[in-house]
Amino acid sequence: MSYWGSKKKLATDIADILCKVDSDIYYEPFCGMASVGVEVARRGCFARCEWSDASADGVAYWSAVKRGWLPSASPSSQARGEALRRWRRV
């Protein structure tokens, strides 16, 4: 999923740097859509990956994915996102 703050285009470059760190655990404090964390996990650079985020929307998204939900493959829009946020608060 792409969004305004995405690091998707930079994920491989960032992972190149992170995979050189001498550690068994990767901590991702700002998970968002997890482009970097997914790339690091895909490479198997760390024995364990811990992801977190202060964004309630990001946490809800990844919690749903963990339970088996998969996002729609169709493109979204800012208006659709705002509508879903309003619906979620009701």
Sequence and secondary structure as in RCSB ss.txt:
>XXXX:A:sequence
MSYWGSKKKLATDIADILCKVDSDIYYEPFCGMASVGVEVARRGCFARCEWSDASADGVAYWSAVKRGWLPSASP
SSQARGEALRRWRRV
>XXXX:A:secstr
   TT  TTTHHHHHHHHTTS  SEEEES  TT HHHHHHHHHT SSEEEE  S HHHHHHHHHHHTT    SS 
  HHHHHHHHHHHH 
